[in-house]
Amino acid sequence: MAQDSAADTRQQQLNLIKQADLTHHLHPFTDDNALKQHGPLVVTAAKGTRLFVETGIQLLDMVAGLGCVNIGYGREDMAERAAQVVGELSFYHTFQGATNPYTAVLAKKLSEMTPGHLNKSFFTNSGSEANETIVKLARAYWRLKGKPEKIQVVAREYAYHGSTLMTASLNGLPAMHQAYGLPLDGVHHIPSTAWYRNGGDQSPEDFALTCARALEAKVERIGADRIGLLFVEPVQVGAGVVFSSPAYWAELQRIAKAHDILIAVDETVTGFGRMGEWVYHPKLGIEADFVCLAKGMSSGYQPVGAAMVADHVAEVLAEGGVTQHGFTTSGHPVVAGLCLKNIEILAQEYLLDTVRESLGPRFQDRLQSLADHPLVGEVRGEGLAAGIELVADKATRRQYPLDQGVCGQISNAALMQGVVVRPVGNALVLCPPLVVNDAEIEHTVSVLESALDEVHGRLTGGD
Ligand SMILES: Cc1ncc(COP(=O)(O)O)c(C=O)c1O
């Protein structure tokens, strides 16, 4: 009896939460009609790789929140650090030269973790703000260099760089443009190296070079005197974990350098161990003028981002007087304290080495076993990021129309079996916490196998 009434109370509380949310919460990236129909998913707790939702259902989160919870959820040492810094210095700003022990040390730490020419960080609250900051700093740089007209920016199709007006413009995602009358003037796109979808009859190598040379064509059309910045992600994780070959990166950089175009590398998802490195782009031979960090920087324990600036850019910016840019909580001491603890955990628990040398290869190897499934075109990945590209016809690489929602059906079928994976377009993305174990990987593979079978059965009328 007592147990029944406790369960009733929990259910009533849950209903109240859902009602409050439905009535008052405007959600990001959410279809309002679907939300009204199905109600919100209430997540009440999380530990390690596990989410606890509604009244105690457990889910295995193979997406690490949104690719950010690198050290896993709910660590006591992070909670202790948060409490410690809140007790010491709950807030002070970093405007007009103010700093604090945590933010100063974090800035130094980031410079040690990245290539030698990246030594200054501008702190933000998100990846979007960091990328927005980069665009502004590049504009300031070119003005100081006497070339104020070099304010146009090139990004790639399928790119995701954020949700502000400028960063949404940089995104190569038409749906994010249509709703808001974007892109802003002066933002241009070149093809992504998503060969499986768009490569046609070209070999992957030829297609990649065609994509790189699209930058040259863009420069010819718009003028090198007007393009000042190129934005790239080392891996387009949000597009289904799309890679580009070293030859592509070499060619793209050759063109950018030849036309005096700065390169911004967005490491929001790829940083802090996901690819087995602090930052991934040096491994690809990319030399960055700016680097965007976010997500894994605090493992999602606090909102954070950083725009890192190369020395040669920082030297020019230093001539410009007051930086007319900043956020109230830029370099927040509690956030910086948590980032430092997060970095310490990643290092002390050898999580980068583990991802690079053993866990990552095992994860990729196990996922490859899905490549033979009739619905799977290709399984791509490195470290703890993987994309499973779906296909309707393997011979022609024809895909299901997006409005058929095949990918969403598979991820829903996996969710029904307690595993969270992310559907993006025609690809399932997996990017689990770096503390995921072999049993969880094995379980995920078998759940995905069964989810793929279930949806394939439906599509072929066998179910
Ligand atoms: C590559 C990349 N850049 C930027 C962002 C934007 O970061 P935020 O959501 O913290 O603004 C994201 C977010 O998913 C991302 O994946």
The ligand as a Gaussian input file, in Angstrom:
#p B3LYP/6-31G(d) Opt

LIG

0 1
 C       30.955000      21.378000     -34.578000
 C       30.087000      22.234000     -33.720000
 N       30.350000      23.538000     -33.651000
 C       29.617000      24.358000     -32.890000
 C       28.556000      23.882000     -32.164000
 C       27.727000      24.822000     -31.340000
 O       27.987000      24.646000     -29.994000
 P       26.918000      25.126000     -28.927000
 O       25.708000      24.291000     -29.085000
 O       27.642000      24.936000     -27.620000
 O       26.639000      26.550000     -29.187000
 C       28.245000      22.521000     -32.193000
 C       27.111000      21.982000     -31.437000
 O       26.650000      20.891000     -31.638000
 C       29.036000      21.675000     -32.998000
 O       28.771000      20.364000     -33.080000

